[in-house]
Amino acid sequence: MNASTGVARLRSRATTAALVLAIALISGPSYAAPSDPDPQTGKSIEDIRTELDGLYRQAEVATEAYNTADVKATEQEKRLASLRKGLARSESRMDDLHDLAGAAARTQYRGGNLDATGIQLLLGDHPDQALNEAAQARQALRSLVDVSAEQENTRAELSRQTDSAAKELRELKSTRAAKAAAKQKIEGRIAEAEQIEAGLQKAQTRQLAELDRQADKAARAKWTSDTGGTTSTGSGTKVSGAAGKAVDFAMAQIGKPYVWGAVGPSSYDCSGLTSAAWAAAGHPIPRTSQAQWQGLTRVGLSSARPGDLIIYYDATHVGMYIGGGQIVHAPRPGRTVTTAPAASMPILGVVRPGV
């Protein structure tokens, strides 16, 4: 362990100890209002909630970054495999062309004619359309040198692309490993947050629940204000078509746990839920919240309708709008898929799959 790592761990442990001490010193009956601070530490229940929310936000940012790196690396692996197959086919074709060129030279030297069918079977994309006439065979023979040169250029280009793709894959794998390490580090901080929550007394838990209710009420009012009350579809309204299927799927997952990188069927992360829901509706969409924000059609907030995806923060969280100012989403580690006010987090924008 180097010195900086040791200092970081000591600082992390000191922070945890301070939070736990603050929790232990906050006596339920002594504070009439949730915002009253602890007289010794200055930590209020809101301070603790802010600390917890911050840890979980870091966790979600880390998992979406890892998901993005993983998707890119996986796609590059597929591209590299395809290039390698193409290169192998090109090299095999070059070998055949060299053999055919040798046969042609020997035939011409003897004053004979090269079998037309053999040439066309090799040079054509459709063997069933083999040449049948000697004149066409002679034309094919004259173009043999040009075709061979073209194939050599193709092989060289495929080789270049394959080498470049292999280098890019190595870089992507390195990035994915770095994101995985960051994700693992955040997991340690999540354990701290869970320890803090586990140490809460019943009175403090009730205070946190009251804070949640107040936040929900404020979020509902904000949604009405931001949308001008124009998104009037209620959460109980039946939605038809692909959007309806996506909403039904997402709602059926309520109660399943949030797990980093999960896309179902037993657990989900935020973008895993939305991508699985729209895949079930027959319209696959990008895997990560950032890719969903970048790749799907954007609509105005006041035009949001059930099935649309609401993107939050800097595209590091996503939920599905279900109407009535509500979303269904996989909120964070330690929680399950649930519904929440659509304005309960800073909204980046709204996107609409399937258009």
C-alpha positions as CSV (number, residue, x, y, z in Angstrom):
1,M,0.0,0.0,0.0
2,N,1.5,3.4,-0.9
3,A,1.3,6.5,1.3
4,S,-1.5,8.2,-0.7
5,T,-3.7,5.1,-0.6
6,G,-3.2,4.8,3.1
7,V,-4.1,8.4,3.7
8,A,-7.2,8.0,1.5
9,R,-8.4,5.0,3.5
10,L,-7.8,6.7,6.8
11,R,-9.7,9.7,5.6
12,S,-12.6,7.5,4.4
13,R,-12.6,5.7,7.7
14,A,-12.6,9.0,9.6
15,T,-15.5,10.2,7.5
16,T,-17.5,7.1,8.2
17,A,-16.7,7.3,11.9
18,A,-17.8,10.9,12.0
19,L,-21.1,10.0,10.3
20,V,-21.8,7.1,12.5
21,L,-20.9,9.2,15.6
22,A,-23.3,11.9,14.3
23,I,-26.1,9.4,13.9
24,A,-25.5,7.9,17.4
25,L,-25.6,11.4,18.9
26,I,-28.8,12.5,17.2
27,S,-31.6,11.6,19.6
28,G,-35.0,11.3,18.1
29,P,-37.1,13.0,20.8
30,S,-34.6,15.9,21.1
31,Y,-35.3,17.3,17.7
32,A,-38.7,18.6,16.8
33,A,-37.6,19.5,13.3
34,P,-35.6,17.3,10.9
35,S,-33.3,20.2,10.1
36,D,-32.1,20.8,13.7
37,P,-28.4,20.1,13.8
38,D,-26.5,17.9,16.2
39,P,-25.1,20.4,18.8
40,Q,-21.7,18.6,18.9
41,T,-21.1,17.7,15.3
42,G,-23.4,20.0,13.4
43,K,-24.7,17.0,11.4
44,S,-28.4,17.1,10.8
45,I,-30.5,14.3,9.4
46,E,-30.5,16.3,6.1
47,D,-26.7,16.2,6.2
48,I,-26.7,12.5,6.6
49,R,-29.2,12.2,3.7
50,T,-27.1,14.4,1.5
51,E,-24.0,12.3,2.3
52,L,-25.9,9.1,1.4
53,D,-27.3,10.5,-1.8
54,G,-23.9,11.6,-2.8
55,L,-22.4,8.2,-2.3
56,Y,-25.2,6.5,-4.3
57,R,-24.9,9.1,-7.1
58,Q,-21.2,8.3,-7.4
59,A,-22.1,4.7,-7.6
60,E,-24.5,5.2,-10.4
61,V,-22.1,7.4,-12.4
62,A,-19.5,4.7,-12.0
63,T,-21.7,1.9,-13.1
64,E,-23.0,3.8,-16.2
65,A,-19.3,4.6,-17.1
66,Y,-18.5,0.9,-16.8
67,N,-21.5,-0.1,-18.8
68,T,-20.5,2.3,-21.6
69,A,-16.9,1.0,-21.7
70,D,-18.2,-2.6,-21.6
71,V,-20.6,-2.0,-24.5
72,K,-17.8,-0.4,-26.6
73,A,-15.4,-3.2,-25.9
74,T,-17.9,-5.9,-26.7
75,E,-18.9,-4.2,-30.0
76,Q,-15.2,-3.9,-30.9
77,E,-14.6,-7.6,-30.2
78,K,-17.4,-8.4,-32.6
79,R,-16.0,-6.1,-35.2
80,L,-12.5,-7.5,-34.9
81,A,-13.8,-11.1,-35.2
82,S,-15.6,-10.1,-38.4
83,L,-12.5,-8.4,-39.8
84,R,-10.4,-11.4,-39.1
85,K,-12.9,-13.7,-40.9
86,G,-12.9,-11.3,-43.9
87,L,-9.1,-11.3,-43.9
88,A,-9.0,-15.1,-43.8
89,R,-11.4,-15.2,-46.8
90,S,-9.4,-12.7,-48.7
91,E,-6.1,-14.5,-48.1
92,S,-7.8,-17.8,-49.3
93,R,-9.1,-16.0,-52.4
94,M,-5.6,-14.7,-53.1
95,D,-4.2,-18.2,-52.9
96,D,-6.8,-19.4,-55.4
97,L,-6.1,-16.5,-57.7
98,H,-2.4,-17.3,-57.6
99,D,-3.1,-20.9,-58.5
100,L,-5.4,-19.9,-61.3
101,A,-2.9,-17.4,-62.7
102,G,-0.3,-20.1,-62.8
103,A,-2.7,-22.5,-64.5
104,A,-3.6,-19.8,-67.0
105,A,0.1,-19.1,-67.8
106,R,0.8,-22.7,-68.4
107,T,-2.3,-23.1,-70.6
108,Q,-1.4,-20.1,-72.7
109,Y,2.2,-21.3,-73.0
110,R,0.8,-24.5,-74.5
111,G,-1.5,-22.6,-76.7
112,G,-4.6,-23.9,-75.0
113,N,-7.7,-22.3,-73.4
114,L,-8.5,-22.0,-69.7
115,D,-11.8,-23.6,-68.7
116,A,-14.3,-20.8,-68.5
117,T,-16.4,-22.4,-65.7
118,G,-13.4,-22.6,-63.4
119,I,-12.6,-19.0,-63.8
120,Q,-16.1,-17.7,-63.2
121,L,-16.6,-20.0,-60.2
122,L,-13.6,-18.3,-58.6
123,L,-14.1,-14.7,-59.8
124,G,-17.9,-14.5,-59.6
125,D,-20.0,-13.9,-56.5
126,H,-22.6,-16.4,-57.8
127,P,-21.1,-19.7,-58.9
128,D,-24.4,-20.8,-60.5
129,Q,-23.9,-18.1,-63.1
130,A,-20.7,-19.7,-64.4
131,L,-19.5,-18.6,-67.9
132,N,-20.4,-21.0,-70.7
133,E,-18.9,-19.3,-73.7
134,A,-15.2,-19.3,-74.8
135,A,-15.3,-15.6,-75.7
136,Q,-16.4,-14.8,-72.1
137,A,-13.7,-17.1,-70.8
138,R,-11.0,-15.2,-72.7
139,Q,-12.3,-11.9,-71.4
140,A,-12.2,-13.3,-67.9
141,L,-8.7,-14.5,-68.5
142,R,-7.6,-11.0,-69.6
143,S,-9.0,-9.5,-66.5
144,L,-7.4,-12.0,-64.2
145,V,-4.3,-9.9,-63.5
146,D,-6.5,-6.9,-62.7
147,V,-8.6,-8.9,-60.3
148,S,-5.6,-10.4,-58.6
149,A,-4.2,-6.9,-58.0
150,E,-7.5,-5.7,-56.7
151,Q,-7.7,-8.7,-54.3
152,E,-4.2,-7.9,-53.1
153,N,-5.2,-4.3,-52.3
154,T,-8.3,-5.6,-50.5
155,R,-6.3,-8.0,-48.5
156,A,-3.8,-5.3,-47.5
157,E,-6.6,-3.0,-46.5
158,L,-8.3,-5.7,-44.4
159,S,-5.0,-6.5,-42.8
160,R,-4.6,-2.8,-41.9
161,Q,-8.1,-2.5,-40.5
162,T,-7.6,-5.7,-38.5
163,D,-4.4,-4.4,-36.9
164,S,-6.0,-1.1,-36.1
165,A,-9.1,-2.8,-34.6
166,A,-6.9,-5.0,-32.5
167,K,-5.1,-2.0,-31.1
168,E,-8.4,-0.2,-30.4
169,L,-9.7,-3.2,-28.6
170,R,-6.7,-3.3,-26.4
171,E,-7.3,0.3,-25.5
172,L,-11.0,-0.3,-24.9
173,K,-10.2,-3.3,-22.6
174,S,-7.8,-1.1,-20.7
175,T,-10.5,1.5,-20.3
176,R,-13.0,-1.1,-19.2
177,A,-10.6,-2.4,-16.6
178,A,-10.1,1.1,-15.3
179,K,-13.8,1.6,-15.0
180,A,-14.2,-1.7,-13.3
181,A,-11.6,-0.7,-10.8
182,A,-13.4,2.6,-10.2
183,K,-16.6,0.7,-9.8
184,Q,-15.0,-1.6,-7.2
185,K,-13.8,1.4,-5.3
186,I,-17.3,2.9,-5.2
187,E,-18.6,-0.4,-4.0
188,G,-16.5,0.1,-0.9
189,R,-18.1,3.5,-0.4
190,I,-21.5,2.0,-0.9
191,A,-20.7,-0.4,2.0
192,E,-20.0,2.7,4.1
193,A,-23.4,4.1,3.2
194,E,-25.2,0.9,4.0
195,Q,-23.4,0.8,7.3
196,I,-24.6,4.4,8.0
197,E,-28.2,3.4,7.1
198,A,-28.1,0.3,9.2
199,G,-27.0,2.4,12.2
200,L,-30.0,4.7,12.1
201,Q,-32.4,4.6,15.0
202,K,-36.1,4.2,14.4
203,A,-36.8,7.9,15.0
204,Q,-34.1,8.9,12.5
205,T,-35.5,6.4,10.0
206,R,-38.9,8.1,10.4
207,Q,-37.3,11.5,9.9
208,L,-35.7,10.2,6.7
209,A,-39.1,8.9,5.5
210,E,-40.6,12.3,6.3
211,L,-37.9,14.0,4.2
212,D,-38.7,11.6,1.4
213,R,-42.4,12.5,1.6
214,Q,-41.6,16.2,1.5
215,A,-39.3,15.7,-1.4
216,D,-42.0,13.8,-3.3
217,K,-44.5,16.5,-2.7
218,A,-42.1,19.2,-3.9
219,A,-41.2,17.1,-7.0
220,R,-44.9,16.6,-8.0
221,A,-45.4,20.4,-7.7
222,K,-42.3,21.0,-9.7
223,W,-43.4,18.7,-12.5
224,T,-46.7,20.5,-12.7
225,S,-44.9,23.8,-12.9
226,D,-42.3,22.7,-15.4
227,T,-44.8,21.1,-17.8
228,G,-47.6,23.6,-17.3
229,G,-49.9,20.7,-16.4
230,T,-50.0,19.6,-20.0
231,T,-48.8,15.9,-19.4
232,S,-52.2,14.9,-18.1
233,T,-52.0,11.1,-18.8
234,G,-52.6,9.4,-15.5
235,S,-50.5,6.5,-14.3
236,G,-53.6,4.4,-14.3
237,T,-54.4,5.1,-17.9
238,K,-53.9,2.1,-20.2
239,V,-51.3,2.9,-22.9
240,S,-51.5,1.0,-26.2
241,G,-48.9,0.0,-28.8
242,A,-45.2,-0.5,-28.2
243,A,-45.1,2.2,-25.6
244,G,-47.8,0.4,-23.6
245,K,-45.9,-2.9,-23.8
246,A,-42.7,-1.2,-22.6
247,V,-44.6,0.4,-19.7
248,D,-46.3,-2.9,-18.8
249,F,-42.9,-4.7,-18.8
250,A,-41.2,-2.1,-16.7
251,M,-44.1,-2.0,-14.2
252,A,-44.0,-5.8,-13.9
253,Q,-40.4,-5.6,-12.7
254,I,-41.3,-3.5,-9.6
255,G,-39.8,-5.0,-6.5
256,K,-36.8,-6.6,-8.3
257,P,-33.4,-5.4,-6.9
258,Y,-31.0,-2.9,-8.4
259,V,-27.8,-4.6,-9.5
260,W,-24.9,-3.0,-11.3
261,G,-24.8,-3.9,-15.0
262,A,-27.9,-6.1,-14.8
263,V,-30.4,-6.3,-17.6
264,G,-32.8,-8.8,-16.1
265,P,-34.7,-10.9,-15.7
266,S,-34.1,-11.0,-12.0
267,S,-32.4,-7.7,-11.4
268,Y,-31.7,-4.4,-13.2
269,D,-29.7,-1.2,-13.2
270,C,-31.4,2.0,-14.4
271,S,-30.6,1.7,-18.1
272,G,-30.8,-2.1,-18.0
273,L,-34.5,-1.7,-17.1
274,T,-35.4,0.8,-19.8
275,S,-33.5,-1.1,-22.5
276,A,-35.0,-4.4,-21.5
277,A,-38.5,-2.9,-21.4
278,W,-38.3,-1.5,-25.0
279,A,-36.6,-4.7,-26.2
280,A,-39.7,-6.6,-24.9
281,A,-41.9,-4.2,-26.8
282,G,-40.1,-5.1,-30.0
283,H,-38.0,-1.9,-30.3
284,P,-34.4,-2.5,-29.1
285,I,-32.7,0.7,-27.9
286,P,-29.1,1.5,-26.8
287,R,-28.0,-0.2,-23.6
288,T,-26.7,2.8,-21.5
289,S,-28.4,6.0,-20.4
290,Q,-25.9,8.1,-22.2
291,A,-26.4,6.2,-25.5
292,Q,-30.1,6.4,-25.0
293,W,-29.8,10.2,-24.6
294,Q,-27.6,10.5,-27.6
295,G,-29.3,8.1,-29.9
296,L,-33.0,8.5,-29.4
297,T,-35.4,11.2,-30.6
298,R,-35.7,14.1,-28.1
299,V,-39.0,15.6,-27.2
300,G,-40.0,18.5,-25.0
301,L,-40.7,18.0,-21.4
302,S,-44.3,19.1,-21.7
303,S,-44.8,16.6,-24.5
304,A,-43.7,13.6,-22.4
305,R,-46.0,10.6,-22.7
306,P,-46.0,7.1,-21.2
307,G,-43.1,5.0,-22.5
308,D,-40.8,8.0,-23.0
309,L,-37.5,8.0,-21.2
310,I,-36.6,10.8,-18.8
311,I,-32.8,11.3,-18.6
312,Y,-31.4,12.8,-15.4
313,Y,-28.2,14.6,-14.3
314,D,-25.6,14.4,-17.0
315,A,-27.2,11.3,-18.6
316,T,-26.1,9.0,-15.8
317,H,-29.6,8.0,-14.8
318,V,-32.8,7.2,-16.7
319,G,-36.4,6.3,-15.8
320,M,-39.5,5.5,-17.9
321,Y,-42.4,8.0,-17.7
322,I,-45.7,6.2,-16.9
323,G,-48.0,9.2,-16.8
324,G,-49.4,11.3,-14.0
325,G,-46.0,12.9,-13.3
326,Q,-44.5,9.5,-12.3
327,I,-41.7,7.3,-13.6
328,V,-40.7,3.7,-13.0
329,H,-37.0,3.2,-12.5
330,A,-34.2,1.2,-10.8
331,P,-33.0,3.9,-8.4
332,R,-29.7,2.7,-6.9
333,P,-27.8,-0.1,-5.1
334,G,-29.7,-1.3,-2.1
335,R,-33.1,-0.4,-3.6
336,T,-35.6,-2.1,-5.8
337,V,-37.4,-1.1,-9.0
338,T,-40.1,1.3,-8.0
339,T,-42.1,4.4,-9.0
340,A,-41.2,7.9,-8.2
341,P,-42.1,11.5,-9.1
342,A,-40.7,12.4,-12.5
343,A,-39.2,15.6,-11.1
344,S,-37.5,14.0,-8.1
345,M,-34.1,14.4,-9.8
346,P,-32.5,17.1,-12.0
347,I,-33.9,16.4,-15.5
348,L,-31.6,16.6,-18.5
349,G,-34.3,15.9,-21.1
350,V,-36.8,13.4,-22.6
351,V,-36.3,10.9,-25.4
352,R,-38.8,8.8,-27.3
353,P,-38.0,5.3,-28.5
354,G,-39.7,3.7,-31.4
355,V,-39.9,6.7,-33.7
